[in-house]
Amino acid sequence: MRREFVYLKPKSMAELFAAAGEYAAPVFIAGGTDVFVDIRANTLKPSAVIDLKGIDELSGVERRGEDIFLGALTTITELEESGLVMEHFPVFREVVRVFACYEIRNRATLGGNVARASPCADFPPVLMVLSATAIIVGPAGEREVALEDFFLGPRQTVLAPCEILKCFRLPAVKKRAKYLRVGRGKGMDLSAVSVAVALDCEHRPGEVKIALGAVAPTPIRAVCAERAIQGEPRRTDLAIAEVVRDVRAISDIRGAAEYRVEMVQCLLRQILSEIFAA
Amino acid sequence: MEYQVVGTDAVRLDAVDKVTGQGLFVADIKLSRILSVAVVRSISPHAIIDHIDMEGAAIAGVYAVVTGEGALCVAGEKEVVRNSKKYLCGSCIADQPPMALGKVRYAGEPVAAVVAESIEIASRAAEKVAVHYLPLPHVLDPEEAIEADAPIIHEDLGEYRILPTFKPEPGTNVYHHYVLTKGHAEPTLDKADYVFTHEFFYPHVSHAQLEPHGCIAHWERSGELSIHCSSQSPWYVRAMLAKIFDIPYHRVKVTVPYVGGGFGGKSDVTVEPLTAYIASFVPGYPVRYILTREEMFVGSVVGRGCRASVTTGVGSDGKITAVKTRLLFQGGAYGDSSINIVTAAGHNCTGPYEIENVRVDSLGVYTNTPCVGAFRGYGHPEVHWMMDRNLEIIAHKLGVDPWEFKVKNLLQPGSENALGQVIEEHDGRLRDCAEFVYREVKDPPLPRSPHGLVGYGFTPFMKSPVIPTNAASCATLRFEEDASVTVAVSAIDMGQGSTTALAQIAAEALRLPLAKVRVVRCVATEYTPYEWQTVASRTTWTAGNAVLRAVENAVSTLKGLAAAIMSVNAEELEYDGQTVFAGGDPTQGIPLRNLCMGHLGAKGQATGGPIIAYGYYIPPGLTFPDPKTGQGNVAGEWTFGCQGVVVEIDRRTGQIDVRKMVTAIDAGKIINPVLARGQVVGAMVQALGAAMMEAIVYGDNGRIRNSSFTDYKIPACQDFVDTEIVVEFLETPFPKGPFGARCLAEHGTVGIAAALGNAIFKATGIDFYELPITAERLLMKMKERERHRCAENLST
């Protein structure tokens, strides 16, 4: 369905907050690759669409002290092409490889992938296991939230109506991380199940973080599986058994709940064996 | 015979236009004063339309708000126009109004439309049309739709205009019941050594053409109706519109520019009656309607949808003695576009096997779903999925080798098929095709992964076109002043390459280089000659023969003219592409260029005139099926072949990797090998993709749950990038075909799903009866079997 709306592209935070205040429930876009699908499908009917791409402060990848900051407007392609990112977090390459297609990777942003709060989004599980935090900015200033606390439900986050994601902070800690997901074919698809795992080799040697996508109302940390594994390869079977308790899968067009449970276990087993083998 | 042009890999004549984006499609056509349409579609699968509030939609920029009853016209004076006539479309069974009238029969049916100066205004206004429904019980599955207490979808079935060869059952949801009998199936089954019954399902799938359906309709002030559309069947569209709107045929002009994929889904009529109906309320304005991708799932046609049950009798010698089959087609809300699929599937449902006793009941059943239309394969993939899987399962149950079992029963020259036709040598080398494929697949490679399970399957197949007994193709051929040639046909090149193949046929027959021949790209009923439809894989055969006859007539005219000038008998003359001559001496002949526009003598005297020739072809000897047995000479041609698939399955995930796909087909002389291969490969990929991941999924509310490419997955290039693809052409000349060419187009779709199913069994021991075979379904079946085995082990 074609729909009319007001389109604004502020050039600064100040302009942004001024503009956002004028409309009831404005929709923010960066790449627009998800928002416009929803507008077309009539599931999103915004009166105003505010484009964030004109705000420089939301862009850029840089190291400050012990942390690496990824601007919310960083496109998936920029992420892939950033030497700094790939040096510290080569796991992102595994996400990029399964993420949509060239055209979408050129437009879609890391911030959008997170802020749209799709249960099956690819980046949140990886960001979670890399201990990322989201830096949020609003009229009242900035605040920082751990990524696992960011999501409230499908399409729901802790962002207040006038708040946006500014950037992500990732500790520049060496981790052995992997991401696996399954879709319906080998071509472009949303994930039906995804699993990210990171093993800390430096800061807290042996600490394993596990996160899951598309098996709960939001991307989640698999706390039961993490508790079970305790960084020990021989406890893999226990973790595989325990991860079922983390999953709250539903049946939908992309897969039945039982299938998702099977696949979470299957992918987790595969990742753990690879991570511990390396 | 050595050919110069036929049999060569000529470059497609449409390649540059399409690769550079210069090709003109319906959506590219710009006309002044053109209006746009937004269609309001039913949210209910079956309901009485209580009333429709249109007033709110009459916003600025709107010209008319249209419903099945009439329209609110707001272009000048506000005026309510009511139809005096009840329009019903359909050539075999006239059961479908262009826009819902009185009731809706599927979710997605057009209920109203807004015509406005822009698509934005039309869309905004369409949201303000309020339709009030009185819901009726609905039925989606054909098995449920034939139950005695099923809701009746067409109360007026007994009153529709219907062609005599079709058998509706008024008072039920059966709009066609085709019966085929050969011998005595039931008594033979009673006596058979072994009897097996199996049931299969092939779901609805989408054609997913790259170019959406679209139409521009313009009721000109002169009273003529001008249509531009993306269609495989401009003459059929013309006939249908002339009939329903009761205007003379010659005052309807249908023009088809480039078509971006059809696969059968643009045959018959789709959006044209709807667009013409809407446009009739704004005469003088061209009205454009282009479907969105989402609308293509409900606003055009879907493909397949078949529940099949087959009972097979087998003797202790491994010969099939009898087959009894019931096919239930989930035909959707209206039957015209699928009614012949019901018959075609009935003709072919024994597969390429010699079976003495056959009973087939093939039923087209109305369901509250979008209409089914032709889809690449036309009933054949559905019945081969059933029959070949059935034979494979029987072989396993009997403990015999599927290869031995199938080969023992294959049709061969001299055997009689289910229709009573006797197979002849020139029908093609089925056994050789099967042996080729079997050799290619039977020694599969080692798995690539330590978790891989490898298996292979093969499926011999046959296909015949189901066409009216007088389905004609025509061609005109015109010499230009420089002795180059323009050929006009109304066969649509929707990507299959027919323009190139027909040009090759014309060039070969005219003994001209290909560069001298052009086949017109744009088909227009105003200018190009009659063609029944571009369907049934028959263009190379029938339009090719029409071109050949036009060439014969052109050459005969050339010779007649030369004979008059040279004062010899025309029979004594020869033609070599450059000269018409006598006595075997071209140097003494008359050059083509001095004949093709008529001859000019030394003193300026003109003899003859510009040469334009005509040819037509209708497959000879076709008859209606016998009303009692369903048999007869109803299939104009048979093409035989075999397909094979090798898969590797990840036992951990159920993911299916297609390692190899093979087709061997006896297609007669291949006119253009690279295009022929492209056809077969494209068909295999489309059918295999469908078998592995496609199915239209209906919610309980009757609405499609996956009507976009987000959740309707079709194969992408990544899916088969590591697949070895083998296509082998056997070339037994077809006596009735141009240069011996046989039908070749849809055939690559026919056996592939069954071959996949067989390969999955070979790899995993799991039998599938239902498509698609997704990784999810396969994994869950493997897990279920694991649990079953664990339970068994525990109990022992």
Chai-1 contact restraints between the chains, C-beta under 6 A:
chainA,res_idxA,chainB,res_idxB,connection_type,confidence,min_distance_angstrom,max_distance_angstrom,comment,restraint_id
A,M1,B,S123,contact,1.0,0.0,6.0,A-B,restraint_1
A,R2,B,I119,contact,1.0,0.0,6.0,A-B,restraint_2
A,R2,B,E120,contact,1.0,0.0,6.0,A-B,restraint_3
A,R2,B,S123,contact,1.0,0.0,6.0,A-B,restraint_4
A,R184,B,M693,contact,1.0,0.0,6.0,A-B,restraint_5
A,R184,B,K713,contact,1.0,0.0,6.0,A-B,restraint_6
A,G185,B,M693,contact,1.0,0.0,6.0,A-B,restraint_7
A,G185,B,K713,contact,1.0,0.0,6.0,A-B,restraint_8
A,G185,B,D719,contact,1.0,0.0,6.0,A-B,restraint_9
A,K186,B,Q718,contact,1.0,0.0,6.0,A-B,restraint_10
A,K186,B,D719,contact,1.0,0.0,6.0,A-B,restraint_11
A,G187,B,A716,contact,1.0,0.0,6.0,A-B,restraint_12
A,G187,B,Q718,contact,1.0,0.0,6.0,A-B,restraint_13
A,G187,B,D719,contact,1.0,0.0,6.0,A-B,restraint_14
A,I253,B,R705,contact,1.0,0.0,6.0,A-B,restraint_15
A,I253,B,N706,contact,1.0,0.0,6.0,A-B,restraint_16
A,I253,B,D711,contact,1.0,0.0,6.0,A-B,restraint_17
A,G255,B,E776,contact,1.0,0.0,6.0,A-B,restraint_18
A,Y259,B,E776,contact,1.0,0.0,6.0,A-B,restraint_19
A,Y259,B,M780,contact,1.0,0.0,6.0,A-B,restraint_20
A,C266,B,R652,contact,1.0,0.0,6.0,A-B,restraint_21
A,C266,B,T653,contact,1.0,0.0,6.0,A-B,restraint_22
